[in-house]
Amino acid sequence: MKVLTLIASVGAAGIAVLGVTMATTNPQQPKYEEYAVQRLTTYLKTDFCQKTPNFLQNLIQFNCNQLVDSAKPKIRDIIAATTKRQNYIVFSVYTTDLKIDNLIPGYKFETVGAFDNFYTYKAEKK
């Protein structure tokens, strides 16, 4: 009987430590915004910019990667304005409905923040 009580006590203490650790490492919205800007700018540079024809870039003296880098503050503002955070104390769920204008498709991202990390589990074109 004492062994079962000891196991239960150790288990309860372990769960309590895990809960406290998760609560203290639940990332806040500014950290999510940094993450989202980094992910979006990387996507734009590796996918969108690569699809821009070189002759078009040369014709209008346009450097897509430089444009993306210079737009980072604006991208962060847009992400901040279009993101909702649901805080569950030990983790957070961030939902970003990214819609800039009618010419560019919108996207919806759902991301979990826990243990000072982010895990985007849903990204869909709208």
N, C-alpha and C positions, 0 to 999 in steps of 0.2 A: 504494500500500500504506500509506503514511504517513497518507493522508487517512482510510482506513478505521480505522486504529488510533486516530486523533484522534477520529473520530466515536464509536467504541466507548468511548473513555475519557470523553468528554463525556456520553454516554448513561449509563454506569455511575455517574458522579458525580451526574447528575440523579436517578437512581433512589435513590442513597444519601441525598441531601438530602431527597427526598420521604419516604423511610422515617423519617428522623430527625424531620422535621416532623410526620408522622402520629403517631409515638410520643409526642412531647411535647405534642400537642394531643388525645390520647385522653382524653375526659372521664371522671372518676371517678364512683363511685356517688352520692355526695351531690349532685353536679350533676344527675345523672339524676333523682334524687328530686325536686329542685326543678322540673325540667322536667315530670315526670309529675304532680305536684300542680297545677301551673299548667294543664296540659292538661285534667286531670280536673275541676278546679273550674270552668274555663271551659265545659266541656261541660255540667256540672250546671246552671250558671246559664243557659246559652243554650238548653238542650233540656229537661232535667228540670223546672226551676223554671217554665219557660214553659208546661208542660203542667199545672201545678197550678192548678185553678180558683180564680179570684179570690174567689168567695164562700166557699170553704173557708179560704183564707188569712185573710179578714176574720172568719170565724166563730171560729176558734181563735187569732186574733191571732198568726199565723204568717207570718214573712217568710223565704221560702226562700233568698234571696241572703244574708241575714245569717246564717242557719243554716250555709250552705256556708262562708262566711268564718270563722265561729267553729270549724268542724270541720277547718280546714286542718292543725293539728298532728296530729290523729288520723288524717287521711287520709295524711299523710306517714309516720306510724308503720306504717300498714297497707301502704302501697306498699313501704316498706323491708323489712317482714317477708315480703312475697310476691314479691319480685324476686330473680332469680338473674342474676349477671353472668358472662359468658364473656369473659375478657380475652385478646385476640389481639395484644397489644402495640401494634399500629398502629391498631386499632379495637376496640370492645367490642360485644357483643350482650347486650341486657337483655331478659329474659323475665319478665313480670309476670302472675301468675295471681291476679287480683283477685276474691275471693269473700268477701263480708262475712257474709251469712247466707242461709238458704234462701228468704226472702221476696224477695230482690233477686237478679236474674240475675248470674251471674259473667261475667267477661270475661278474655280472654287477649290481652296486648299483646306484640309483639316490636318492638324498637327497636334501631337501630344508632347507636352513638356514635362520631363521628370528626370531626376538625378542630374541636373544641370545639362541635359541634352534634349534634343528635339527629334521626333520621329514623325515624318509626314506620311500618313497612311492613306490619304485620299487626295487626288489631284484630278479634277475633271474640267473639261472644256465646256463652257456654257453656250 
